[in-house]
């Protein structure tokens, strides 16, 4: 007899009505950290809106332009409301994605000699890349390490990094590699030490409550397609207005200025958040953000959190139980093995009976053939990957230098690091996930890899991170 859905009939109905296309296509979707899924009602709302009204460039005053402006401003109000942010203190700046939000902060933050950029090594590359802006202006970059088998950030090391001048501390609310949720209390602690805080909420926002009325980071990066699948190409920088005023943009563009002279060589940026929105906004897609927020607010973020937490508990328990016939474990989980302070993102490697890692390319090939959607690799988070595989700085530098000198391949580089595999397998859960999805994945792993030796021969080259 099939088991009841963990979160009751409301989520079962949502799955059937809004995400039934998964079952119709025979897909088991377990890559919600890579991209959320759009509900059918989102597609209907978009089609209905586009069919009944004409929308034009919002930088004009005619009826089609005004129609676009009204929907953009409606969405601009809906975003802070979703995060309980006082609009008097926080502004929603629309960007192309979370990466664009991070780049906006990096390029405009007033780095200089004597300032610091502090980055936990558990960060997405979209945050890691800010170090290039800091280095170019003479600021120091400092990394905070991970500690323990659960790969959590070292709070003591963070506490030892006071800023002589105002600096920037950038960290993820939830790791996109291990799923570990990092303490939001660090926001207040970092601000007390003289830092502005950039909170990467891309992996956190889809299944957790972020209350900006309780915590007060200067900047928050969000990617909407990770929350509810559609639209792609629209993200947000949610920023404190006083922090926005301290940024210094290195250029200007259409849509960002109040006045400019070509011959006079002068310009004045707009006085509001539009100063940070380059060119014409994606005015046909931004209103879909409000539709997506309506979808997740139907069950509510607290209920979504509880559901994903329960499903994650089931997944972790099932992974622990997977054994070869001789009793050897089939799974190595990277990061927390319980649901305490962790989200629904689980990174793992599959082991053969001798304890060797099954190359993630094998898993990618086999799961794809079975209609199971998981992510493999290092997930654009090299620091967490280095910690998960216990690779030290000296080893990394030596491997980089020797591979560069010999013109070697990525596989040569991994061999010098002593790695049998280029990364991990990431299983991630979201609003549409069910117990049946998890059971199907666990059954697949058992049937496919139990007592099978690890063998990567004949596989295609690795994809870039």
Secondary structure by P-SEA (a helix, b strand, c coil): ccccccccaaaaaaaaccccccccccccccccccbbbbcaaaaaaaaaaaacccccccccccaaaaaaaaaaaaaaaaaaaaaccccccbbbbbcccaaaaaaaaaacccccccbbbbbccccccccccaaaaaaaabbbbbbbbcccccccccaaaaaacccccbbbbbbbccccccccccccaaaaaaaaabbbbbbbcccccccbbbbcccccccbbbbbccccccccccbbbbcccaaaaaacccccccccccccccccccccccccccccccccccccccaaaaaaaaaaaacccaaaaaaaaaaaaaaaaaaaaacccccccccccccccccccccccbbbbbbbccccccccaaaaaaaaaaacccccccccccaaaaaaaacccaaaaaaaaaaaaaacccaaaaaaaacccccbbbbbbbcccccaaaaaaaaaaaaacccccccccccccccccc
